[in-house]
């Protein structure tokens, strides 16, 4: 997870599976603002999600 300035503030590697994975991130210690979570599916595929914390 990166903050608005691009600084990595959280990182976690999850085990590889063929199904769905759910992961909760405790954002209570983070300030209000926009954050970006990038999920890597393999070495060539990724998806970035924007999260807004009020």
NORQUI-V645989 format. One record per helix or strand of 2 or more residues. SS is the DSSP state (~ for helix, > for strand). FROM is the first residue (numbers start at 1). LEN is the number of residues. Records with the same first field share a line. If there is no record, write none. Layout:
SS: FROM-LEN ; FROM-LEN
This chain:
>: 33-8 ; 46-8
